[in-house]
Amino acid sequence: MASQKALNGDHWEDWISVTCPTLLVHGTHSDELTALHAQDMVMCRAGSIRRVELPAGHVVHHDVPDRFADAVAAFLSRPR
């Protein structure tokens, strides 16, 4: 219960404090993360984030595991 409750709330400070390159995988059918919110997440961290949209719900790695794995592999193989 405690870990589930920790997911609720405002996490913008946490998000903008990350300084390493980040992959944002957005399921286009997500009821949790809208396209506009994902766009805002990218805009506030411009240059350090890559966004990938996949035809999935919120749990992208479950809905389209092969495409998710391909996106992660491509991100990790990019030169830094």
VEXGU-981768 format. One line per field, with one value per residue (C-alpha): residue number from 1; x, y, z; residue in one letter. Coordinates in Angstrom, 2 decimals. Layout:
<rs>
i c(NUM; ...)
east c(X; ...)
north c(Y; ...)
up c(Z; ...)
aa c(A; ...)
</rs>
This chain:
<rs>
i c(1; 2; 3; 4; 5; 6; 7; 8; 9; 10; 11; 12; 13; 14; 15; 16; 17; 18; 19; 20; 21; 22; 23; 24; 25; 26; 27; 28; 29; 30; 31; 32; 33; 34; 35; 36; 37; 38; 39; 40; 41; 42; 43; 44; 45; 46; 47; 48; 49; 50; 51; 52; 53; 54; 55; 56; 57; 58; 59; 60; 61; 62; 63; 64; 65; 66; 67; 68; 69; 70; 71; 72; 73; 74; 75; 76; 77; 78; 79; 80)
east c(0.00; 2.77; 4.50; 1.22; 0.46; 3.93; 2.90; 0.24; 1.06; 3.11; 6.42; 7.55; 10.43; 11.73; 11.35; 13.15; 15.97; 17.10; 20.21; 21.05; 19.70; 16.21; 13.86; 10.17; 8.09; 4.53; 1.68; -0.63; -3.70; -2.70; -5.40; -2.66; -0.31; -1.90; -0.06; -0.11; 1.40; 4.12; 4.85; 5.16; 7.56; 9.77; 9.63; 10.79; 13.81; 14.63; 17.85; 18.15; 15.11; 13.93; 10.24; 8.96; 5.26; 3.99; 0.44; -0.20; -1.88; -0.03; 1.85; 3.71; 6.17; 3.23; 1.14; 3.88; 6.93; 8.95; 8.49; 9.26; 12.46; 13.47; 12.95; 15.00; 17.78; 17.96; 18.13; 20.86; 22.95; 23.04; 26.37; 26.33)
north c(0.00; 2.44; 2.04; 2.52; 5.70; 7.06; 7.08; 9.71; 13.40; 16.02; 14.64; 17.58; 18.50; 14.93; 14.90; 18.17; 17.32; 14.35; 15.31; 12.13; 11.28; 9.84; 7.79; 8.61; 5.75; 6.93; 4.55; 6.47; 4.78; 5.51; 6.75; 7.90; 9.92; 12.13; 13.22; 16.82; 15.85; 13.81; 16.80; 19.02; 16.49; 16.70; 20.49; 21.05; 18.78; 19.72; 18.23; 15.51; 13.43; 11.26; 10.47; 7.35; 6.82; 3.28; 2.00; 0.77; 1.60; 2.84; -0.42; -0.27; -3.08; -5.41; -4.36; -4.28; -5.97; -6.38; -2.76; -1.59; -3.66; -2.30; 1.29; 0.74; -1.06; 1.76; 4.37; 2.52; 1.96; 5.66; 7.35; 9.80)
up c(0.00; 0.87; -2.49; -4.35; -2.36; -3.23; -6.90; -6.23; -6.10; -7.86; -9.15; -11.33; -9.01; -9.22; -13.00; -13.68; -11.26; -13.38; -15.36; -17.24; -20.71; -20.32; -22.47; -22.06; -23.44; -23.94; -24.64; -26.94; -25.41; -21.80; -19.45; -17.04; -19.24; -21.88; -25.01; -23.76; -20.41; -22.14; -24.37; -21.29; -19.75; -22.83; -23.04; -19.48; -20.06; -23.65; -24.91; -22.29; -23.12; -25.97; -26.31; -28.03; -28.64; -28.97; -29.61; -26.09; -22.82; -19.74; -19.20; -22.50; -21.78; -21.19; -24.19; -26.84; -25.28; -28.48; -29.56; -26.04; -25.96; -29.38; -28.21; -25.05; -26.96; -29.52; -26.76; -24.87; -27.99; -28.93; -28.36; -25.49)
aa c(M; A; S; Q; K; A; L; N; G; D; H; W; E; D; W; I; S; V; T; C; P; T; L; L; V; H; G; T; H; S; D; E; L; T; A; L; H; A; Q; D; M; V; M; C; R; A; G; S; I; R; R; V; E; L; P; A; G; H; V; V; H; H; D; V; P; D; R; F; A; D; A; V; A; A; F; L; S; R; P; R)
</rs>
